[in-house]
Amino acid sequence: DDELQTDGNRSGHFLNGELGEQAFFHPTNEEVIRIIAAQLAEIGDQFDKEIQGRVVTDLVQHFVNESLSREEITLHLSRVVNELATSIPSDMAQEKAMLVLAMVLTKKIVNTVPSLLRRICDATVNYMNQQFHEYIVEMVSAAKQ
């Protein structure tokens, strides 16, 4: 119940009956999380400049389409992240880059259409749970050492 959210706030809430961002790891040292977040934010700043507006516009169109299910939205987000990942420098871990790309896309969409906050955050957390759960656990474990 004392996990750190991406915006620095504590989270103990359930989303749609499922554990939200807490599903990534058990209670851990806040400083470890802050170090990881700072590293990811630095990478995100680099990626932010490279993501073209048309990519964000396309994603926004999918998120505003109320007829698309949560799974369809997550699949589309995954497809876009995979496409963008092809331009990632080879010296960066693929999982880390894709994780950051998903977060940067989320930020860009919310900055473009703030009313999509819940929908994009739900889809991003779902995507990260599906694709990067083990990687996130490994990052936290490695940072603790």
N, C-alpha and C positions, 0 to 999 in steps of 0.2 A: 504493500500500500504506500510505499515511500519511494517510488521510482521517479526519475527525472525525465520530464518530457523534453522534446526538442526545443521548446521555447524557455526551458529553465524552470517551469512550474512543476509542482508535484501532481501525480495522477493516481487516483484510487478508484476511478470510475470504470464502469463496464460500458462498452459500445455494442448495442444490439445483442445483448446477452453474452458477448464475448469479451474476454480480457483485452483491453486496448493495447497500448504500447508496452505494457508490462510483460507481454507474452515473450519478449526477447530474452530476458534474463531475470534471475532471482536478485533480491536486494544485494547491492554491491557498493563499493566505495564511490562516493560522488565525485571525488577528484579524478578517478579513472575515467568516468563518463565525461567529465569536462575536458580532459586531455584528448580523448577520442573525438569529441564534438568539435574541438578547436582544429584538429587535423583535418577532419572532414569538411569543415567550413572553409578552410584554406583551399582545399582542392575544389570545392564548390564554386568559390570565387573565380577560379581559373575557367571552369566549365561554363559558368554563367555567361561569360563574354562570347563563347563559341556557339551557343545555342541560338539558332536563328528564330526570328519572330514567327515565321510560318509554321514551325514545329509547334510552338505554343498555341497559335491560333487553331491549328488542327486539333490539338488535344482539348482545347476549350470547347470546340464544337461537339466533341464526343461527350464531354462531361455535362453539357447543358441539355443533351438529348435524354430526356426523362424515360424514354422507352428502353434504353439500354440497361441491362442488369449490372449489378456490382461485379460479377464475374467478367462480363464483356468489357467493362471499363478497365478492370485490372489487366485483362489480356491485351487491350490496346496500349495501356501504359507500358506493359512489358515489351511489346513489339517496338514501341518508340525508343525505349531505353536500349534495347538490343541493337537497333539501327544506329543510334548515336554512339554506342560502344565501339563501333568499328573504327572510329577515329581517335580512340584512346591511345596515348603513348604506350608502347610495349613494356616500358619499365614500371608500369603501375599495375598492381593486382587487379585483375578483371572484376572480381566481386566488389572491391572497394570502389572502383570507378563507377560501376553500375549502381551501387547503392547511392553514391553521391549524385549521379545523374538523376535518379528518381527523386531525390530530395530537392535538387535545383529545379527540376520541372514542376514539382509541387509548388515551390515558392513562386515561380514565374506565373503559374496559372492563378494562384491566389492573388498575386499582385495585379493581374490583368482583370480578373472577375472575382472580387472578394466573396460574393454570395456562394461561390462554389467551395468554400473552405471545408465544410464537413464532408462533402462528397469526395473531393480530391484527397483529403487526409485519410478517410476511410479506405479508399482504393490504394493509396500508397502504403499504409500500414499492412493491408491485406497482401499486397505485392511483396513487401519486405518480409513478412512472415513466411510466405510461400517460398521465396527465392533465397533469402539470406539469413535465415534464423541461425543456422550453424555457424556461418561466417561471423555474425555479430557476437555470438557467444565466444568464439575463438578470439576475436579482437579484444573483448573485455578481459578474457583470461590472460592474454598476452600482455596487455597493458598493466595488469595487476602485478606481473612478475618483474 
